[in-house]
Amino acid sequence: MYQERKRSEVIMARMEDKRADRNRGERQRKDAGVKGKRTFHEGRSGSKIKPASSLNAHSSAEEVKAGDRIVVTIKRIGINGEGVGYYKRKAVFIEGALTGEVVKAQVTKAERGYIQASVTEIEKKSPHRQQPPCPVYEECGGCQLQHMTYEAQLMAKEEIVREAFQRYAGIDSLPMRPILGMDNPWGYRNKAQLQAGRQGREILTGLYAAGSHRLVDISGCEVQDPIVNEVIEGTKAVLGELDIPIYNERTREGAVRTIVARVGRASEHVQLTLITAADRLPDARRLVQRIREKLPMVKTIAQNVNKGKSPLIFGERTTVLWGDERLNETLGDVRFALSPRAFFQLNPEQTVKLYDAVKEAAALTGKELVVDAYCGTGTIGMWLAKDASEVRGIEVIPEAVADARDNACASGIDNARFFEGRAEELLPQWVAQGVRPDVVVVDPPRTGCELPLLQAIAKAQPKRLVYVSCNPSTLAKDCKVLLDSGYQLEWVQPVDMFPQTSHVECCSLLVRKDN
Ligand SMILES: C[S@@+](CC[C@H](N)C(=O)[O-])C[C@H]1O[C@@H](n2cnc3c(N)ncnc32)[C@H](O)[C@@H]1O
């Protein structure tokens, strides 16, 4: 349960990322009242482009209806990676269109506050448009920005953050630092979590196409670590060779539902988990033997049983069939021992940049009490512990708290304690008891912080508040509350944790005005 909750909140695994992307798109469109998804990519979908002569431009947005043709200049990229322009002062959301482009588009939906349309022809093409490297980019939907250069992706993400602060916090001149991107924005994901299925004799592993039960095979996914891809392919081959039954979503028969492979970057060891729909994994002994022979980098083979019908990936019970109980990983000089269901950041290289920004914002001298609210497995608290007097982490998921305690122990950190509970309940209690943190770090789920937590922070008056967020909209809304209660926004540091997708993470520093 812990793993699944984390996943949906922290963009944990690829499958859940897809859902999060879609949900996010829905949320964003709800803001403007839009629903739907991308329908166009130049080059791939050339046949969808209609000649300009078929256009029939309208004179008033009120008259626009589905099926009409309009011409739109794209002003920016929206939170879900779509192009956003205006037609007669109404926002128009156009999947696959890029900033600066002038596109002819067909209206797919016209509502009071917005229009949704799909590209039929690009009149003026962006120099940042590129052919998406992935052959299943459109079908898969896990990435949203492969049709633009990486440079343009970074600019778009900065714009998304700027726009959120303008819209939700009324800040026109945001103290934003340049986004921290990656030198190589490919092969960064340390973990794949793929549904298994069959097409005739062939075993597929991938993601379901949006709104369907059609599995899109994503073999060799370019954002995955190549070692992870190798293990997924090798495992598929062994499953086929031994004719192990693959779960069929429709008939609810078969065994293997999902393959999860996670690589430890420091060791290059891989933890492999097969999620099955029943207790029995047929031919388990031969399966273990063949995987060990074929994939020597695999150091753990585990089975997790999930008999449920919900979209949660993991079930409650995990058995290690062979090998190490946990995968060792390090971030900087902090060590982690990860059980198959334990959460860990998906892009370790960028996580270090994010946590370093948190450390800079916290500006610790060794004397401070730091509260790490929404601490997960305690990674941020541990990153700060050696420069603080005391760290107190708060996390709602018991297994995460247990992991945090174990990880602190493994790293020899003895000034960090982790508490199970809701941040919006525990912090107010502590404050009522007279606890006065010097620095509070919050890293909430996409929904942002609960108001009682923000109120408790305002009451406790920590000198520094470090807000880590994967959702610029809720970040900006919460910042507005904090700015109204005596804080000042010093800087916002966006970090590109998920290149090729429209996700953007930010670390923001707020300080008390009366400091
Ligand atoms: C975005 S993650 C942050 C994880 C961690 N800081 C890290 O960098 O890995 C948010 C975490 O908040 C936890 N959470 C969600 N709601 C919570 C609440 N009301 N109180 C405390 N923790 C909560 C989730 O279980 C999740 O571990």
The ligand as an ORCA input file, in Angstrom:
! r2SCAN-3c Opt
* xyz 0 1
  C       6.418     13.750     -2.624
  S       6.648     12.475     -1.474
  C       8.090     13.018     -0.655
  C       9.033     11.928     -0.284
  C      10.400     12.324      0.192
  N      10.522     13.648      0.693
  C      11.422     12.062     -0.887
  O      12.106     12.978     -1.337
  O      11.540     10.904     -1.314
  C       5.332     12.789     -0.373
  C       5.279     11.871      0.824
  O       4.270     12.362      1.712
  C       3.581     11.281      2.290
  N       2.304     11.840      2.754
  C       1.174     12.038      2.051
  N       0.274     12.676      2.793
  C       0.852     12.893      4.007
  C       0.420     13.540      5.185
  N      -0.787     14.080      5.273
  N       1.273     13.607      6.219
  C       2.512     13.051      6.135
  N       2.967     12.428      5.041
  C       2.153     12.354      3.983
  C       3.511     10.282      1.187
  O       3.309      8.989      1.703
  C       4.886     10.441      0.547
  O       5.821      9.590      1.151
*
